[in-house]
């Protein structure tokens, strides 16, 4: 699970004093070193030598520690890259550890001055990037370095991948996965019933009636992922109202949640809930269990999520489900952005703390992850593309969901957008509360609006929070 706005932990860095360590065996891999680069090696303060194949001056026999969010993508893709890195640096040890509690486990280590060398700062309990931006390395040097194949990394990437990880001009995070946000459904179920994915909220409501007639629900949710519907709502509102919606939210403006486009989407969701088209009980259901009700039992037709959903649920998806994605709905046919416009952005943010014992090792592992070999391995095994171009064949490795992602990106063209305010300020944990209440029918759209604005205003009025101005 890694939504953008990702589910991020509140600003608790100074409140955390203890955390349980998560230990797994370090990689212990034998291998031979590769040949050196064409540049003349130069000594570094850490004792390493800089070259094309060691651009950050990783010391000989270094020990590198990576802590990776163990969510929808798992962590074995980093283990794969660590194996390659260890072959390239004989005698060094790359340790990869999974975690589902990034903030709880790692904020005390930031406070103590001993953070890991590389962190996948993702999941429901990630650290708000703005709280630690000053403690992170500027990763532009990684994009300027050559990859394992000898090509400058920035020349191998999709455009715009720096934006999500940049705070006030500093590239504090490299977002590794090119995430597509969509409405997901069973292609086989829709084919069997002659249904098509709704393009507007009115069409979604009409589809809800058809689902109910078949003894199914239109949508469902799980408690930790209630804000997937917030992501859907923001996307739909931005399509309808354009930059007025996006910039109001990004810049924490008063009444930003009261924009007519946002309210239109909230009211449509309220109608779905009141009509009984939302499967009840999600507030007490673990999110993967709820997702299994969709992907295995086909209890509901539609599910809003990022493109990690196929990999996350691959063991709990009905045979011949034919998972397929469609763009999020617009409110009307006259929206400022077309229906084909897509919420897509680089996600899964990797950071390198400045006080890490081997910041050079963290950057080196990132460099290897951005090689064509490692990126292709990710796309093939996780059924989702990375920010590295040309690693997914037209057949999507046989995945209908991956094929759908390619089609949506192609159809969107330049009409691609995202936002970062929830990530930047760590508001998601607070926002889960009103969203669970709303989806459960306990509060209405007006109360949802009020609660979300309170959370936004609290951050906006907090003088201790560094604001990120967006234009």
C-alpha positions in Angstrom: 0.0 0.0 0.0 1.6 3.3 -1.1 -0.9 5.8 -2.2 0.0 9.3 -3.4 -1.0 11.3 -1.5 0.7 8.5 0.3 -0.3 7.5 3.8 2.2 9.3 5.9 2.9 9.6 9.6 2.4 12.8 11.5 5.3 15.1 12.6 6.4 13.1 15.6 10.2 13.1 15.2 10.9 14.9 18.5 8.3 12.8 20.4 9.8 9.5 19.5 12.4 8.1 21.9 12.2 4.4 21.4 11.4 1.9 18.6 11.7 -1.8 18.2 14.4 -2.9 15.8 13.4 -5.1 12.9 16.2 -7.6 12.2 16.6 -9.9 9.3 19.7 -11.7 8.2 22.0 -9.5 6.1 22.8 -10.5 2.6 25.9 -12.6 2.4 26.7 -12.9 -1.2 29.9 -13.9 -2.9 30.8 -12.3 -6.2 33.6 -10.8 -8.2 34.2 -7.1 -8.8 33.5 -5.5 -12.2 36.0 -3.5 -14.2 36.8 0.1 -13.4 35.4 3.1 -15.2 37.1 5.3 -17.8 37.7 8.3 -15.4 40.9 8.6 -13.6 40.2 7.5 -10.0 40.4 10.2 -7.3 40.8 9.6 -3.6 37.9 10.6 -1.3 37.9 11.5 2.4 36.2 8.2 3.1 39.0 6.3 1.5 37.2 5.2 -1.6 38.1 6.1 -5.2 35.6 7.9 -7.5 35.1 6.5 -11.0 32.3 5.8 -13.4 31.6 2.5 -11.6 32.1 4.1 -8.1 30.9 7.7 -8.6 30.2 8.3 -4.9 33.5 7.0 -3.6 32.2 4.0 -1.7 35.0 2.7 0.6 36.4 -0.7 0.2 34.7 -3.4 2.4 31.9 -1.0 3.2 28.8 -2.0 5.2 25.6 -0.6 3.8 22.2 -0.8 5.5 18.9 -0.3 3.7 15.5 -0.3 5.4 12.7 -0.9 2.9 8.9 -0.5 3.3 7.4 -4.0 3.0 4.1 -3.1 1.4 2.5 -3.7 -2.0 5.9 -4.1 -3.7 7.6 -6.1 -1.0 11.3 -5.6 -0.6 13.0 -8.3 -2.6 13.5 -5.9 -5.6 16.0 -4.0 -3.4 17.6 -7.3 -2.4 18.0 -8.0 -6.1 19.8 -4.7 -6.6 21.8 -5.2 -3.5 23.0 -8.6 -4.9 24.2 -6.7 -8.0 25.8 -4.0 -6.0 27.7 -6.5 -3.8 29.1 -8.2 -6.9 30.3 -4.8 -8.1 32.0 -4.1 -4.7 33.6 -7.3 -3.6 34.1 -7.4 0.1 31.3 -5.0 0.9 28.1 -6.0 2.6 24.7 -4.7 1.6 22.0 -5.4 4.3 18.3 -5.1 3.3 15.7 -5.1 6.1 11.9 -4.8 5.7 9.7 -2.6 7.8 6.0 -1.7 7.9 6.5 1.0 10.6 9.0 3.4 9.0 8.3 6.4 11.3 8.1 4.4 14.5 11.3 2.5 13.9 13.5 5.1 12.2 12.6 8.5 13.7 14.4 7.6 16.9 17.5 6.8 14.8 17.3 10.2 13.1 17.2 11.7 16.6 20.1 9.5 17.7 22.2 10.4 14.7 22.5 6.8 13.4 19.9 6.4 10.6 20.2 3.7 7.9 22.1 4.5 4.7 19.0 4.1 2.4 15.4 4.3 3.4 12.2 3.6 1.4 10.1 6.2 3.1 6.7 4.8 2.2 3.5 3.3 3.6 0.9 4.3 6.2 3.6 5.2 8.7 6.2 7.1 6.6 7.9 10.2 7.8 6.7 13.6 6.5 9.5 14.6 4.2 9.4 18.3 5.2 10.3 17.3 8.8 13.6 15.8 7.9 14.5 17.5 4.6 17.5 19.3 6.2 18.8 15.9 7.4 18.8 14.3 3.9 21.3 14.2 1.1 20.7 16.1 -2.1 20.3 13.2 -4.6 20.9 15.1 -7.8 24.3 13.5 -7.9 22.6 10.1 -8.4 20.8 11.4 -11.5 24.0 12.9 -12.8 26.0 9.6 -12.4 26.2 6.9 -15.0 24.2 3.7 -14.5 25.6 0.2 -14.5 25.2 0.1 -18.2 27.3 3.2 -18.6 24.5 5.7 -19.5 23.9 8.9 -17.5 20.9 8.1 -15.3 18.9 11.3 -16.0 18.9 10.4 -19.7 17.2 7.1 -19.0 14.2 8.4 -17.0 10.7 9.6 -17.7 10.3 13.4 -17.6 9.2 15.1 -14.4 10.5 12.4 -12.0 12.4 14.9 -9.9 9.3 17.0 -8.9 7.7 14.7 -6.3 10.9 14.4 -4.3 12.0 18.1 -4.5 11.4 20.4 -1.6 12.4 24.0 -2.0 14.8 23.2 -4.8 16.5 20.2 -3.1 16.1 16.7 -4.4 15.6 15.0 -1.0 13.9 11.8 -2.4 14.2 9.7 -5.5 10.7 8.2 -6.2 11.4 4.9 -7.8 8.1 3.6 -9.1 6.1 5.3 -11.9 2.7 4.9 -10.3 -0.6 5.2 -12.1 -3.8 5.9 -10.1 -7.0 4.5 -11.5 -10.3 2.8 -11.0 -9.6 -0.9 -11.1 -12.1 -3.6 -12.1 -12.4 -7.2 -13.3 -12.3 -7.2 -17.1 -13.9 -10.6 -17.3 -16.8 -9.6 -14.9 -17.5 -6.5 -16.9 -17.4 -8.4 -20.2 -19.8 -11.0 -18.9 -22.3 -8.4 -17.9 -21.8 -5.9 -20.7 -20.6 -3.2 -18.4 -18.2 -0.4 -19.1 -16.0 1.6 -16.7 -17.8 4.8 -15.7 -16.5 8.1 -17.1 -18.5 10.4 -14.9 -19.9 10.1 -11.3 -23.4 9.9 -12.7 -22.4 6.9 -14.7 -20.8 5.4 -11.6 -24.1 5.9 -9.6 -26.0 4.2 -12.5 -23.5 1.3 -12.4 -24.1 1.0 -8.6 -27.8 0.3 -9.3 -26.8 -2.4 -11.8 -24.4 -3.9 -9.3 -27.0 -3.9 -6.6 -29.4 -5.8 -8.9 -26.8 -8.5 -9.2 -26.3 -8.7 -5.4 -23.0 -6.8 -5.6 -21.7 -3.5 -4.3 -20.2 -0.7 -6.5 -17.3 0.0 -4.1 -15.7 -1.1 -0.8 -12.8 -0.1 1.4 -10.6 -1.2 4.3 -9.8 0.9 7.4 -6.1 1.7 6.7 -7.0 2.6 3.1 -10.0 4.8 3.6 -8.1 7.7 2.1 -7.8 5.9 -1.2 -11.2 7.6 -1.7 -9.6 10.9 -0.8 -7.1 10.3 -3.6 -9.9 9.5 -6.0 -11.9 12.6 -4.9 -8.9 15.0 -5.3 -8.1 13.5 -8.7 -11.7 13.9 -9.9 -11.9 17.4 -8.5 -8.7 18.5 -10.2 -10.0 17.1 -13.5 -13.2 19.1 -13.0 -11.8 22.4 -11.7 -8.1 22.4 -12.8 -5.3 24.2 -11.1 -7.7 26.2 -8.9 -8.4 23.0 -7.0 -4.8 21.7 -7.0 -3.1 24.9 -5.9 -5.7 25.6 -3.2 -5.0 22.3 -1.6 -1.2 22.3 -2.2 -0.8 25.7 -0.6 -3.1 24.9 2.3 -5.6 27.6 1.5 -8.6 28.3 3.8 -11.8 26.7 2.4 -9.8 24.7 -0.1 -12.0 21.7 0.6 -15.1 23.8 -0.1 -14.3 24.3 -3.8 -17.3 23.5 -5.9 -15.5 20.7 -7.7 -14.4 19.0 -4.5 -17.9 19.4 -3.1 -19.4 17.9 -6.2 -17.3 14.8 -5.9 -18.1 14.5 -2.1 -21.8 14.7 -2.8 -21.5 12.0 -5.5 -19.8 9.7 -3.0 -22.4 10.6 -0.4 -25.1 9.5 -2.9 -23.3 6.2 -3.4 -23.1 5.6 0.3 -26.7 6.6 1.0 -27.9 4.4 -1.8 -26.2 1.4 -0.3 -23.7 0.9 -3.1 -20.7 1.1 -0.7 -20.1 -2.2 1.0 -20.6 -1.6 4.8 -18.1 -2.7 7.4 -14.9 -1.3 5.9 -14.1 0.7 9.0 -13.5 -2.6 10.8 -11.9 -4.5 8.0 -8.1 -4.7 7.4 -7.4 -3.2 4.0 -6.0 -6.3 2.2 -9.0 -8.3 3.5 -11.3 -5.7 2.0 -9.3 -5.8 -1.3 -9.6 -9.6 -1.4 -13.4 -9.2 -1.2 -13.0 -7.3 -4.4 -10.3 -9.3 -6.2 -11.2 -12.8 -5.1 -14.9 -12.7 -4.2 -15.9 -10.0 -6.7 -18.2 -8.5 -4.0 -17.7 -5.0 -5.4 -17.1 -3.8 -9.0 -14.7 -0.9 -8.6 -11.7 -0.1 -6.4 -9.6 3.1 -6.5 -5.9 2.4 -6.0 -2.5 2.9 -7.4 -0.9 0.5 -9.8 0.7 -1.5 -7.0 -2.7 -3.2 -6.5 -2.1 -6.1 -8.8 1.1 -7.2 -7.2 -0.2 -6.6 -3.7 -3.2 -8.9 -4.4 -1.7 -11.4 -6.8 -2.1 -14.3 -4.3 -5.7 -13.3 -3.6 -7.1 -12.6 -7.0 -9.6 -14.8 -8.7 -8.4 -16.8 -11.7 -9.2 -15.0 -15.0 -10.0 -11.8 -13.2 -8.3 -9.8 -15.9 -7.5 -6.8 -13.6 -8.0 -3.7 -15.7 -7.7 0.0 -14.9 -9.5 3.1 -16.2 -9.0 6.8 -15.5 -10.8 8.3 -12.5 -14.2 9.8 -13.2 -15.0 13.4 -14.0 -18.0 15.2 -12.6 -19.3 16.4 -15.9 -18.5 16.2 -19.6 -17.3 19.8 -19.5 -14.4 19.3 -17.1 -11.3 21.5 -17.4 -9.2 18.4 -18.0 -10.4 15.6 -20.2 -11.6 12.2 -18.8 -8.3 10.7 -20.1 -6.2 13.0 -17.9 -4.3 10.9 -15.5 -3.1 11.1 -11.9 0.3 9.6 -12.3 3.6 10.3 -10.5 6.8 8.8 -9.4 6.2 7.1 -6.0 8.0 5.0 -3.5 10.4 7.7 -2.2 14.0 6.6 -1.4 16.0 8.9 0.9 19.7 9.0 2.0 20.3 10.5 5.4 23.3 12.9 5.7 24.3 11.3 9.0 24.2 7.8 7.7 27.4 5.8 8.2 27.7 5.2 4.5 25.7 7.8 2.5 27.9 6.8 -0.4 26.6 3.3 -0.1 23.0 4.4 0.0 23.5 6.4 -3.2 25.4 3.5 -4.8 22.5 1.1 -4.1 20.1 3.6 -5.6 22.4 3.9 -8.7 22.2 0.1 -9.2 18.4 0.1 -8.7 18.2 2.6 -11.6 20.1 0.2 -13.9 18.1 -1.3 -16.8 18.6 -4.8 -15.3 17.2 -3.9 -11.9 14.4 -1.8 -13.3 13.3 -4.5 -15.7 13.4 -7.0 -12.9 11.1 -4.7 -10.9 8.6 -4.3 -13.8 8.5 -8.0 -14.5 8.1 -9.2 -10.9 6.0 -6.3 -9.5 3.9 -5.7 -12.7 4.5 -2.0 -12.4 7.0 0.3 -14.2 9.8 2.2 -12.6 10.9 5.7 -13.5 13.4 4.0 -15.9 12.0 4.1 -19.5 11.8 1.2 -21.9 11.7 -1.6 -19.4 8.1 -2.9 -20.1 7.2 -4.7 -23.3 3.9 -4.1 -25.1 2.4 -7.3 -23.8 3.1 -6.1 -20.2 4.7 -9.5 -19.4 1.2 -10.9 -19.8 -0.4 -8.6 -17.2 -3.7 -7.0 -18.2 -3.2 -4.4 -15.5 0.2 -3.4 -16.8 -1.2 -3.3 -20.3 -3.9 -0.9 -19.1 -1.3 1.3 -17.4 0.5 1.7 -20.8 -2.8 2.6 -22.5 -3.8 5.1 -19.9 -0.4 6.8 -20.0 -0.5 6.9 -23.8 -4.1 8.3 -23.9 -3.3 10.9 -21.3 -0.5 12.4 -23.3 0.6 15.6 -21.5 -2.5 15.7 -19.3 -0.8 14.1 -16.3 -0.9 15.6 -12.8 -0.2 14.9 -9.2 0.0 16.7 -5.8 2.3 16.5 -2.8 0.7 18.3 0.2 -0.3 15.2 2.1 3.2 13.7 1.7 4.9 16.9 2.6 3.0 17.6 5.8 2.2 14.1 7.0 -1.5 14.6 7.3 -2.9 11.2 6.2 -3.1 9.6 9.6 -5.4 12.3 10.8 -7.4 12.2 7.6 -8.1 8.5 7.9 -10.5 9.2 10.8 -13.1 11.4 9.0 -12.8 9.3 5.9 -13.6 6.1 7.7 -16.5 7.9 9.4 -17.8 9.2 6.0 -17.5 6.0 4.1 -19.4 4.3 7.0 -22.2 6.8 6.7 -21.6 8.2 10.2 -20.9 11.7 8.9 -22.1 13.6 5.8 -20.2 15.5 3.2 -20.4 18.7 5.0 -18.9 17.3 8.2 -16.2 15.5 6.1 -15.3 18.9 4.6 -15.2 20.6 8.0 -12.9 17.9 9.5 -10.5 17.9 6.5 -10.3 21.7 6.6 -9.5 21.6 10.3 -6.6 19.3 9.7 -5.3 21.5 6.8 -5.7 24.7 8.8 -3.8 23.2 11.7 -0.8 22.6 9.5 -1.2 26.0 7.7 -1.2 27.8 11.0 1.7 25.9 12.6 4.6 28.3 12.5 7.0 25.5 13.3 6.2 23.7 10.0 8.2 24.7 6.9 5.8 25.4 4.1 6.3 24.3 0.5 5.0 26.9 -1.9 3.5 25.4 -5.1 2.7 27.3 -8.3 
